[in-house]
Amino acid sequence: MTQRLLSIVTLLSLPLAATALPRPPATRPATPGRVPDITPVYAPGAVFVALDDRMPRTKLRPAVYVSDLCVYRYRVGTRSPECQKFVDQALGYFYSYVWIETARSAETALLHDPDCAYAWLVLHKGLERWGQGDAIGALKKAQELLPKAPHREQLLITARLHEKGLLGGGGVEERRKRAAQALDEMLTIYDDDEEAWFARGALHGGFQGGPAEGVPFYKSLLRIDPLHPGANHELVHFYEGSQRPALGWPYAVGYMKSSPGTPHAWHMQAHLATRIGKWDKTSDWSAHAIELEREYHRVQGVKHHQDHQFSHHLETLTFSLLHDGRFREAADIKREAEGYGLRFTQPWFRLAIGRRDWDAAEKVVTELRKSDKPLAAYLAAVLDLERGDTAGAAAEIDVLRQAQQKRKDDRRLEQRLWEVQGRHLCQTGSGESGLKLLQRLVEKTKDSYAHHAWGNGAVYMEAWGIGALDAGNAEKAEEGFLEALAHDAGSVRAALGMSALCGRVGRPDEARKFEALARRLWSKADPVDFEALRDDLIRRAAHVPAAATTAAGSR
């Protein structure tokens, strides 16, 4: 009998052994399938759905691991090294606002460990911010796995459940209060928990810096981990928003150190650097952000329109390159952006003006007239003034003046009118009136924080100085150019304007020093562009009369 039972067991085991397949390694997702380019008409659709490796919740293919993306690591409740890796990557993306990759990496982590409660929580946060998929469903899955989660994760998930109203009713403020209580309780036990400190700060307003109430929590977090990407990132936004960009600079540097492979970290410094004059660094760092972003698109298979940060990053880089006279590189960015169907109207107009490419500038104006006639008239007036067509400028100024009469509360339109009107008066023999208008424009905008963004702080002062050269007023030209350099130490137009003025009024030593400054500021510009700007300002300085030359040179 015993022998017969053994024979039966042996026979039953043979098919199992014969059909058993080797299990895939625990540290890798299943090999991605491929959707055929052409579906045969006779094939059942379900067959090809099965070959598609897109994940069910994000509808994205699994993430590729990027080892140098971010230095942040947060140990979660999983025995899978691959799950841990992708949770860390998801958090790195989350703290840089890359919502699509937060969700993708979190769901990839779940391929390795479907029972990792914290991966479900991060997936919930990514889906919510991305605005795709069932974010609440992911949070409910994290709630379902609470009994299996470590105590820290239980408290973090519970706080989120309170915030989202899944543990009882009440308004938004009541839910936040309960979430805050849960996080405060957690911090009394785990005072080194980085996720808890960040979550507590974010309750006060979420992202983009938030109100001041969240700042103490972010700063406390940085005492635990000086390179926490989220805390550094939020403080950059906070100090930009609170109009104290210099105080935010250490956090911009910390953010880059925390996230060396993340494009947004290299971009964010420009929000502050262009306000506080760090022109020796910001353009190259913004260029590095774009290099990283192109590689990110290639590695993760992302299209440019899926990357909500890309357009802003490209435009910011363009502003910096134009400021530094790096027109060739800016033209390369223009071609790339056009290939994506993106349009940066005013930066591209400035590029054309900087290269003295009047045909390209006219093309921008012509296209703009279809959608924004006042802005087109302003740009056309600037173009005419640059090439000395005062009659053409007068016609555009009339269009702008009529538009301003209909929009008297539009301060930006008013400023544009004053700029071109003042410069036109200076070029047509009414220098005193023109300079008064330009000086009034400077007084109205010199303390404007918004006006100083992206290296824009000195442009009206430069216009004032150039207008004074056209009007032959040495004293006002010097005042305008020195004010420009005080507001933007990287103003090459002001430096070359002073060089031209000093050369005209018999101060050769100062002229050489200002030209040397200008050459340093535009050290990466094409020499032909530098010489064209210098020669243009020398030509304008020739309007300073001989009497003024003698008087100014005798100082």
C-alpha positions as a printed NumPy array, in Angstrom:
array([[  0.   ,   0.   ,   0.   ],
       [  2.796,   2.369,   0.949],
       [  4.613,   1.589,  -2.268],
       [  1.451,   2.324,  -4.268],
       [  0.956,   5.726,  -2.575],
       [  4.559,   6.678,  -3.296],
       [  4.064,   5.787,  -6.941],
       [  0.962,   7.981,  -7.158],
       [  2.755,  10.931,  -5.551],
       [  5.641,  10.506,  -7.97 ],
       [  3.316,  10.432, -10.962],
       [  1.417,  13.532,  -9.766],
       [  4.636,  15.455,  -9.284],
       [  6.005,  14.814, -12.752],
       [  3.721,  17.188, -14.692],
       [  4.367,  19.921, -12.157],
       [  8.084,  19.53 , -12.469],
       [  7.866,  19.435, -16.229],
       [  5.774,  22.589, -16.486],
       [  7.471,  24.615, -13.767],
       [  9.084,  27.843, -15.113],
       [ 12.006,  29.673, -13.515],
       [ 10.793,  32.726, -11.555],
       [ 12.098,  36.092, -12.714],
       [ 14.661,  37.701, -10.415],
       [ 13.028,  39.604,  -7.536],
       [ 15.061,  42.708,  -8.248],
       [ 13.716,  43.387, -11.753],
       [ 10.337,  43.915, -13.362],
       [  9.236,  41.434, -15.987],
       [ 10.88 ,  41.986, -19.352],
       [  8.868,  44.688, -21.132],
       [  6.697,  43.465, -23.944],
       [  6.218,  45.316, -27.193],
       [  3.035,  46.439, -28.843],
       [  3.234,  45.45 , -32.543],
       [  3.326,  48.35 , -34.967],
       [  0.558,  46.709, -37.044],
       [ -2.213,  44.614, -35.54 ],
       [ -3.278,  41.743, -37.86 ],
       [ -7.006,  41.92 , -38.543],
       [ -7.558,  38.301, -37.495],
       [ -5.811,  38.599, -34.125],
       [ -7.877,  38.977, -30.946],
       [ -7.295,  42.399, -29.348],
       [ -6.691,  40.827, -25.947],
       [ -3.58 ,  39.12 , -27.26 ],
       [ -1.929,  42.474, -27.961],
       [ -3.093,  44.083, -24.722],
       [ -1.221,  41.308, -22.939],
       [  1.964,  42.235, -24.817],
       [  1.752,  45.85 , -23.668],
       [  3.988,  46.494, -20.659],
       [  2.176,  49.621, -19.495],
       [  1.288,  49.565, -15.816],
       [ -2.404,  49.539, -14.85 ],
       [ -2.656,  52.671, -12.702],
       [ -0.458,  55.195, -14.509],
       [ -0.775,  53.63 , -17.983],
       [  2.971,  54.232, -18.284],
       [  5.8  ,  51.819, -18.915],
       [  7.971,  50.963, -15.89 ],
       [ 10.521,  53.539, -14.803],
       [ 14.213,  53.327, -15.566],
       [ 16.356,  53.754, -12.462],
       [ 18.593,  56.861, -12.473],
       [ 21.339,  56.348,  -9.912],
       [ 22.428,  60.004,  -9.544],
       [ 18.974,  61.571,  -9.64 ],
       [ 18.829,  62.514,  -5.956],
       [ 20.792,  61.749,  -2.794],
       [ 17.667,  61.432,  -0.621],
       [ 16.936,  57.989,   0.86 ],
       [ 14.029,  57.02 ,   3.087],
       [ 13.815,  53.448,   4.387],
       [ 10.377,  51.944,   3.885],
       [  8.723,  48.691,   4.87 ],
       [  9.842,  46.338,   2.128],
       [ 12.268,  43.45 ,   1.789],
       [ 12.786,  44.167,  -1.901],
       [ 15.887,  46.243,  -2.708],
       [ 14.328,  47.141,  -6.067],
       [ 11.14 ,  48.359,  -4.423],
       [ 13.207,  50.508,  -2.053],
       [ 15.215,  51.901,  -4.964],
       [ 12.163,  53.015,  -6.879],
       [ 10.442,  54.459,  -3.801],
       [ 13.539,  56.61 ,  -3.259],
       [ 13.469,  57.638,  -6.911],
       [  9.764,  58.47 ,  -6.682],
       [ 10.435,  60.7  ,  -3.674],
       [ 13.293,  62.426,  -5.502],
       [ 10.951,  63.261,  -8.354],
       [  8.155,  64.253,  -5.96 ],
       [ 10.298,  66.855,  -4.231],
       [ 11.138,  68.342,  -7.655],
       [  7.485,  68.531,  -8.808],
       [  7.981,  65.912, -11.531],
       [  4.579,  64.374, -10.892],
       [  4.443,  61.971, -13.831],
       [  7.727,  60.357, -12.761],
       [  6.687,  60.301,  -9.104],
       [  3.723,  58.163, -10.082],
       [  5.663,  56.039, -12.567],
       [  8.488,  55.249, -10.142],
       [  6.073,  54.493,  -7.29 ],
       [  4.083,  52.07 ,  -9.43 ],
       [  7.324,  50.489, -10.617],
       [  8.238,  49.949,  -6.951],
       [  4.925,  48.144,  -6.507],
       [  5.847,  45.725,  -9.3  ],
       [  8.54 ,  44.476,  -6.935],
       [  6.482,  44.583,  -3.739],
       [  2.707,  45.095,  -4.079],
       [  2.4  ,  45.101,  -0.275],
       [  4.622,  48.137,   0.307],
       [  2.178,  50.561,   1.923],
       [  4.437,  53.578,   1.542],
       [  4.841,  52.999,  -2.19 ],
       [  1.044,  53.206,  -2.43 ],
       [  1.089,  56.474,  -0.482],
       [  3.706,  57.975,  -2.814],
       [  1.743,  56.718,  -5.82 ],
       [ -1.32 ,  58.486,  -4.407],
       [  0.603,  61.764,  -4.066],
       [  2.053,  61.508,  -7.564],
       [ -1.292,  60.729,  -9.191],
       [ -3.005,  63.54 ,  -7.305],
       [ -0.485,  66.161,  -8.398],
       [ -0.254,  64.787, -11.918],
       [ -4.023,  64.866, -12.217],
       [ -4.2  ,  61.391, -13.731],
       [ -5.432,  58.021, -12.488],
       [ -7.219,  57.071,  -9.276],
       [ -5.28 ,  58.905,  -6.572],
       [ -7.829,  58.168,  -3.825],
       [ -7.884,  54.519,  -4.824],
       [ -4.119,  54.347,  -4.269],
       [ -4.517,  55.973,  -0.844],
       [ -7.211,  53.48 ,   0.085],
       [ -4.828,  50.667,  -0.872],
       [ -2.232,  52.172,   1.476],
       [ -4.941,  52.261,   4.154],
       [ -5.725,  48.611,   3.519],
       [ -2.067,  47.7  ,   4.055],
       [ -1.719,  49.684,   7.315],
       [ -1.523,  46.54 ,   9.532],
       [  1.513,  45.346,   7.568],
       [  3.313,  48.696,   7.571],
       [  5.982,  49.841,  10.06 ],
       [  4.736,  52.181,  12.774],
       [  6.217,  55.294,  11.18 ],
       [  4.42 ,  54.598,   7.923],
       [  1.186,  53.897,   9.747],
       [  1.311,  57.363,  11.284],
       [  2.234,  59.071,   8.006],
       [ -0.544,  57.291,   6.117],
       [ -3.025,  58.047,   8.897],
       [ -2.178,  61.756,   8.708],
       [ -2.814,  61.692,   4.973],
       [ -6.101,  59.853,   5.472],
       [ -7.2  ,  62.6  ,   7.863],
       [ -6.174,  65.303,   5.401],
       [ -8.173,  63.699,   2.601],
       [-11.249,  63.074,   4.747],
       [-11.1  ,  59.287,   4.664],
       [-11.268,  59.009,   8.473],
       [-14.263,  61.223,   9.065],
       [-15.998,  64.336,   7.831],
       [-15.414,  68.002,   8.526],
       [-14.187,  70.882,   6.416],
       [-10.735,  71.325,   4.941],
       [ -9.356,  73.161,   7.971],
       [-10.722,  70.572,  10.401],
       [ -9.143,  67.764,   8.376],
       [ -5.813,  69.579,   8.273],
       [ -5.971,  70.074,  12.019],
       [ -6.43 ,  66.345,  12.547],
       [ -3.59 ,  65.59 ,  10.142],
       [ -1.34 ,  68.04 ,  11.997],
       [ -2.194,  66.37 ,  15.308],
       [ -1.259,  62.981,  13.871],
       [  2.073,  64.301,  12.564],
       [  2.83 ,  66.124,  15.819],
       [  2.221,  62.887,  17.704],
       [  4.575,  61.126,  15.317],
       [  7.317,  63.706,  15.778],
       [  7.161,  63.318,  19.542],
       [  8.131,  59.693,  18.974],
       [ 10.265,  59.896,  15.826],
       [ 11.817,  63.342,  15.924],
       [ 14.278,  62.423,  13.143],
       [ 11.677,  61.386,  10.586],
       [ 12.248,  63.441,   7.443],
       [  8.949,  62.567,   5.783],
       [  7.031,  63.689,   8.861],
       [  8.819,  67.032,   9.083],
       [  8.193,  67.759,   5.4  ],
       [  4.556,  66.683,   5.561],
       [  4.031,  68.918,   8.581],
       [  5.427,  71.954,   6.743],
       [  3.433,  71.17 ,   3.594],
       [  0.175,  71.214,   5.564],
       [  0.53 ,  74.998,   5.804],
       [  0.174,  75.612,   2.106],
       [  1.652,  72.795,   0.127],
       [  4.089,  73.603,  -2.617],
       [  5.706,  76.696,  -4.19 ],
       [  7.058,  77.739,  -0.791],
       [  3.747,  78.304,   0.966],
       [  3.241,  80.773,   3.813],
       [  5.779,  81.54 ,   6.529],
       [  4.139,  79.087,   8.951],
       [  5.676,  76.172,   7.065],
       [  9.233,  77.554,   7.055],
       [ 10.206,  76.484,  10.618],
       [  9.367,  72.872,   9.744],
       [ 11.498,  72.958,   6.583],
       [ 14.396,  74.54 ,   8.454],
       [ 14.069,  71.964,  11.239],
       [ 14.224,  69.255,   8.595],
       [ 17.437,  70.731,   7.188],
       [ 19.048,  70.448,  10.635],
       [ 18.455,  66.701,  10.362],
       [ 19.403,  66.455,   6.693],
       [ 20.994,  69.58 ,   5.124],
       [ 20.502,  68.06 ,   1.678],
       [ 16.831,  67.243,   1.896],
       [ 15.603,  68.104,  -1.634],
       [ 12.074,  69.087,  -0.648],
       [ 13.027,  71.447,   2.168],
       [ 15.686,  73.201,   0.068],
       [ 13.35 ,  73.491,  -2.917],
       [ 10.49 ,  74.928,  -0.869],
       [ 12.743,  77.499,   0.77 ],
       [ 13.983,  78.7  ,  -2.625],
       [ 10.364,  79.366,  -3.574],
       [  9.589,  80.923,  -0.202],
       [ 12.41 ,  83.46 ,  -0.321],
       [ 11.668,  84.289,  -3.945],
       [  8.017,  84.846,  -3.092],
       [  8.803,  86.872,   0.034],
       [ 11.086,  89.15 ,  -2.024],
       [ 14.293,  88.163,  -0.218],
       [ 16.156,  86.285,  -2.954],
       [ 19.617,  86.64 ,  -1.38 ],
       [ 18.418,  84.763,   1.718],
       [ 17.234,  81.939,  -0.505],
       [ 20.528,  81.469,  -2.335],
       [ 22.068,  78.92 ,   0.098],
       [ 18.982,  76.758,  -0.379],
       [ 19.265,  76.988,  -4.169],
       [ 22.822,  75.641,  -3.871],
       [ 21.655,  72.978,  -1.404],
       [ 18.907,  71.921,  -3.78 ],
       [ 21.4  ,  71.368,  -6.613],
       [ 23.646,  69.33 ,  -4.323],
       [ 20.699,  67.23 ,  -3.176],
       [ 19.491,  66.446,  -6.699],
       [ 22.477,  66.365,  -9.07 ],
       [ 20.623,  64.43 , -11.767],
       [ 17.363,  66.392, -11.599],
       [ 16.83 ,  69.117, -14.234],
       [ 14.561,  71.257, -12.062],
       [ 17.195,  71.614,  -9.34 ],
       [ 19.619,  73.202, -11.82 ],
       [ 16.859,  75.437, -13.136],
       [ 15.554,  76.776,  -9.814],
       [ 18.709,  78.735,  -9.018],
       [ 17.819,  81.056, -11.924],
       [ 14.732,  82.275, -10.056],
       [ 17.134,  83.919,  -7.6  ],
       [ 20.39 ,  84.336,  -9.534],
       [ 18.841,  86.587, -12.187],
       [ 17.57 ,  88.874,  -9.433],
       [ 20.777,  89.093,  -7.42 ],
       [ 23.26 ,  89.25 , -10.293],
       [ 24.983,  85.86 , -10.23 ],
       [ 25.467,  85.959, -13.993],
       [ 28.8  ,  84.148, -13.88 ],
       [ 26.97 ,  80.928, -12.98 ],
       [ 23.291,  81.001, -13.787],
       [ 23.356,  80.605, -17.579],
       [ 25.624,  77.559, -17.483],
       [ 23.559,  75.959, -14.731],
       [ 20.334,  76.576, -16.647],
       [ 21.979,  75.059, -19.731],
       [ 22.889,  71.984, -17.665],
       [ 19.234,  71.679, -16.635],
       [ 18.256,  71.41 , -20.303],
       [ 20.986,  68.833, -20.959],
       [ 19.652,  66.705, -18.112],
       [ 16.1  ,  67.178, -19.332],
       [ 16.902,  65.972, -22.841],
       [ 18.519,  62.871, -21.338],
       [ 15.502,  62.336, -19.069],
       [ 13.184,  62.423, -22.09 ],
       [ 15.365,  59.867, -23.858],
       [ 15.756,  57.479, -20.93 ],
       [ 12.164,  57.475, -19.709],
       [ 10.599,  57.786, -23.164],
       [  8.868,  61.079, -22.349],
       [  7.592,  63.505, -24.988],
       [  8.261,  67.196, -24.438],
       [  4.558,  67.968, -23.904],
       [  4.408,  65.409, -21.087],
       [  7.081,  67.358, -19.202],
       [  5.222,  70.355, -17.786],
       [  8.468,  72.043, -16.689],
       [ 10.319,  71.865, -19.994],
       [  8.897,  74.956, -21.727],
       [  9.578,  77.16 , -18.695],
       [ 13.116,  75.789, -18.381],
       [ 13.833,  76.521, -22.06 ],
       [ 12.474,  80.064, -21.844],
       [ 14.44 ,  80.803, -18.668],
       [ 17.653,  79.604, -20.301],
       [ 16.893,  81.817, -23.302],
       [ 16.556,  84.903, -21.078],
       [ 19.926,  84.185, -19.457],
       [ 21.715,  83.561, -22.74 ],
       [ 20.365,  86.806, -24.189],
       [ 21.488,  88.76 , -21.126],
       [ 24.996,  87.332, -21.502],
       [ 25.195,  88.014, -25.245],
       [ 25.316,  84.301, -26.059],
       [ 23.154,  84.759, -29.132],
       [ 24.444,  81.734, -31.021],
       [ 23.387,  79.413, -28.195],
       [ 20.066,  81.239, -27.85 ],
       [ 19.458,  80.686, -31.576],
       [ 20.071,  76.958, -31.078],
       [ 17.474,  76.919, -28.288],
       [ 15.079,  78.808, -30.566],
       [ 15.397,  76.156, -33.263],
       [ 14.868,  73.395, -30.719],
       [ 11.804,  75.096, -29.239],
       [ 10.319,  75.699, -32.677],
       [ 10.738,  72.005, -33.389],
       [  8.488,  71.314, -30.4  ],
       [  5.939,  73.897, -31.553],
       [  6.847,  76.307, -28.728],
       [  6.898,  80.089, -29.161],
       [  8.741,  82.583, -26.949],
       [  7.779,  85.8  , -28.706],
       [  9.596,  88.487, -26.737],
       [ 12.849,  86.544, -26.134],
       [ 13.063,  85.738, -29.836],
       [ 12.453,  89.385, -30.71 ],
       [ 15.252,  90.378, -28.333],
       [ 17.491,  87.804, -29.992],
       [ 16.824,  89.325, -33.411],
       [ 17.493,  92.853, -32.093],
       [ 20.702,  91.725, -30.38 ],
       [ 21.984,  90.198, -33.616],
       [ 20.754,  93.216, -35.597],
       [ 18.708,  90.879, -37.725],
       [ 15.987,  93.35 , -38.666],
       [ 14.198,  90.907, -40.988],
       [ 13.811,  88.343, -38.202],
       [ 12.541,  91.036, -35.839],
       [  9.994,  92.181, -38.425],
       [  8.826,  88.589, -38.835],
       [  8.106,  88.361, -35.106],
       [  6.165,  91.638, -35.209],
       [  4.152,  90.628, -38.274],
       [  3.108,  87.35 , -36.682],
       [  2.222,  89.069, -33.407],
       [ -0.048,  91.647, -35.07 ],
       [ -2.591,  88.836, -35.587],
       [ -3.045,  88.244, -31.854],
       [ -1.763,  91.214, -29.805],
       [ -1.721,  94.552, -31.661],
       [ -0.516,  96.722, -28.73 ],
       [  2.441,  94.447, -28.012],
       [  3.213,  94.244, -31.729],
       [  3.163,  98.058, -31.948],
       [  5.545,  98.306, -28.983],
       [  8.023,  95.813, -30.469],
       [  7.772,  97.491, -33.88 ],
       [  8.558, 100.86 , -32.26 ],
       [ 11.595,  99.375, -30.513],
       [ 12.765,  97.919, -33.824],
       [ 12.354, 101.255, -35.62 ],
       [ 14.201, 103.13 , -32.865],
       [ 17.089, 100.649, -32.975],
       [ 17.57 , 101.128, -36.706],
       [ 16.897, 104.888, -36.665],
       [ 13.515, 104.95 , -38.395],
       [ 11.883, 107.69 , -36.342],
       [  8.941, 108.11 , -38.724],
       [  8.069, 104.442, -38.469],
       [  8.429, 104.581, -34.693],
       [  6.058, 107.56 , -34.512],
       [  3.317, 105.608, -36.297],
       [  3.682, 102.654, -33.916],
       [  3.672, 104.983, -30.899],
       [  0.345, 106.406, -32.065],
       [ -1.132, 102.885, -32.137],
       [  0.262, 102.232, -28.676],
       [ -1.083, 105.534, -27.333],
       [ -4.589, 104.765, -28.587],
       [ -4.481, 101.316, -26.983],
       [ -3.34 , 102.827, -23.691],
       [ -6.272, 105.254, -23.696],
       [ -8.617, 102.281, -23.732],
       [ -6.683, 100.413, -21.018],
       [ -5.695, 103.134, -18.581],
       [ -5.258, 100.688, -15.707],
       [ -2.748,  98.593, -17.661],
       [  0.537,  99.672, -16.058],
       [  2.649,  97.414, -18.254],
       [  1.221,  98.997, -21.384],
       [  1.794, 102.45 , -19.892],
       [  5.443, 101.63 , -19.21 ],
       [  5.989, 100.399, -22.742],
       [  4.468, 103.586, -24.126],
       [  6.669, 105.791, -21.939],
       [  9.796, 103.863, -22.968],
       [  9.384, 104.177, -26.732],
       [  7.855, 107.652, -26.528],
       [ 10.767, 108.892, -24.414],
       [ 13.375, 107.363, -26.71 ],
       [ 11.593, 108.776, -29.764],
       [ 11.618, 112.286, -28.289],
       [ 15.338, 111.95 , -27.58 ],
       [ 15.999, 110.982, -31.212],
       [ 13.873, 113.759, -32.705],
       [ 15.193, 116.88 , -31.003],
       [ 13.034, 116.946, -27.851],
       [ 15.631, 115.431, -25.593],
       [ 14.642, 117.305, -22.45 ],
       [ 11.044, 116.045, -22.613],
       [ 12.147, 112.552, -23.586],
       [ 14.616, 112.268, -20.712],
       [ 12.017, 113.471, -18.216],
       [  9.67 , 110.727, -19.408],
       [ 12.377, 108.061, -19.241],
       [ 13.474, 109.201, -15.793],
       [  9.861, 109.054, -14.648],
       [  9.666, 105.501, -15.972],
       [ 12.794, 104.558, -14.015],
       [ 11.401, 106.082, -10.82 ],
       [  8.174, 104.099, -11.229],
       [  9.904, 100.745, -11.706],
       [ 13.268, 100.848,  -9.923],
       [ 11.853,  99.394,  -6.707],
       [  9.534,  96.892,  -8.407],
       [ 10.438,  93.364,  -7.378],
       [  8.474,  91.841, -10.25 ],
       [ 10.254,  94.078, -12.761],
       [ 13.662,  92.784, -11.654],
       [ 12.886,  89.154, -12.508],
       [ 14.938,  87.363, -15.189],
       [ 17.555,  90.115, -15.445],
       [ 15.042,  92.772, -16.377],
       [ 15.845,  95.25 , -13.588],
       [ 18.127,  97.576, -15.53 ],
       [ 16.428,  97.713, -18.938],
       [ 14.666, 101.047, -18.413],
       [ 17.812, 102.558, -16.92 ],
       [ 19.722, 101.375, -19.977],
       [ 17.038, 103.002, -22.166],
       [ 17.419, 106.213, -20.143],
       [ 21.186, 106.231, -20.662],
       [ 20.914, 105.426, -24.379],
       [ 18.219, 108.067, -24.789],
       [ 20.523, 110.586, -23.13 ],
       [ 23.313, 109.725, -25.602],
       [ 20.875, 110.254, -28.481],
       [ 19.879, 113.582, -26.932],
       [ 23.512, 114.609, -26.389],
       [ 23.129, 114.891, -22.597],
       [ 26.309, 113.561, -21.009],
       [ 25.206, 114.114, -17.414],
       [ 21.942, 112.162, -17.748],
       [ 23.641, 109.43 , -19.774],
       [ 26.14 , 108.836, -16.984],
       [ 23.402, 108.864, -14.371],
       [ 21.317, 106.369, -16.325],
       [ 24.167, 103.962, -17.026],
       [ 25.515, 104.013, -13.458],
       [ 22.01 , 103.388, -12.116],
       [ 21.752, 100.444, -14.491],
       [ 25.01 ,  98.952, -13.21 ],
       [ 23.852,  99.477,  -9.625],
       [ 20.675,  97.471, -10.315],
       [ 22.326,  94.87 , -12.552],
       [ 26.066,  94.437, -12.191],
       [ 25.934,  92.34 , -15.366],
       [ 24.542,  95.1  , -17.607],
       [ 26.849,  95.115, -20.602],
       [ 24.881,  97.907, -22.286],
       [ 25.495, 100.152, -19.308],
       [ 29.199,  99.221, -19.204],
       [ 29.657,  99.87 , -22.92 ],
       [ 27.52 , 103.009, -22.68 ],
       [ 29.844, 104.356, -19.996],
       [ 32.864, 103.348, -22.067],
       [ 31.504, 105.211, -25.099],
       [ 30.598, 108.254, -23.001],
       [ 33.945, 108.396, -21.205],
       [ 35.777, 108.022, -24.501],
       [ 33.753, 110.907, -25.913],
       [ 34.285, 113.287, -22.984],
       [ 38.024, 112.748, -22.605],
       [ 38.213, 110.175, -19.808],
       [ 40.185, 107.432, -21.604],
       [ 41.276, 105.484, -18.519],
       [ 37.676, 105.083, -17.38 ],
       [ 36.63 , 104.21 , -20.919],
       [ 39.123, 101.324, -21.001],
       [ 38.03 , 100.067, -17.593],
       [ 34.36 , 100.041, -18.555],
       [ 35.123,  98.287, -21.838],
       [ 37.16 ,  95.659, -19.967],
       [ 34.173,  95.131, -17.646],
       [ 31.887,  94.732, -20.653],
       [ 34.22 ,  92.193, -22.25 ],
       [ 34.279,  90.173, -19.038],
       [ 30.483,  90.242, -18.814],
       [ 30.129,  89.033, -22.399],
       [ 33.136,  86.712, -22.353],
       [ 31.139,  83.935, -24.033],
       [ 29.502,  86.192, -26.641],
       [ 30.516,  86.139, -30.285],
       [ 33.03 ,  88.971, -30.869],
       [ 31.009,  90.26 , -33.822],
       [ 27.959,  90.815, -31.606],
       [ 30.047,  92.551, -28.947],
       [ 31.674,  94.851, -31.487],
       [ 28.321,  95.692, -33.085],
       [ 26.86 ,  96.814, -29.743],
       [ 30.005,  98.756, -28.832],
       [ 30.083, 100.548, -32.193],
       [ 26.39 , 101.416, -31.953],
       [ 26.87 , 103.075, -28.561],
       [ 29.962, 104.936, -29.754],
       [ 27.885, 106.255, -32.658],
       [ 25.166, 107.421, -30.271],
       [ 27.728, 109.043, -27.953],
       [ 28.837, 111.228, -30.866],
       [ 25.647, 113.256, -30.278],
       [ 27.187, 114.687, -27.105],
       [ 28.136, 118.258, -28.177],
       [ 31.639, 119.637, -28.044],
       [ 30.801, 121.976, -25.151],
       [ 29.616, 119.088, -23.037],
       [ 32.705, 117.138, -24.069],
       [ 35.02 , 119.857, -22.834],
       [ 33.137, 120.386, -19.589],
       [ 32.817, 116.723, -18.738],
       [ 36.388, 115.927, -19.697],
       [ 37.783, 118.642, -17.416],
       [ 36.489, 117.012, -14.236]])
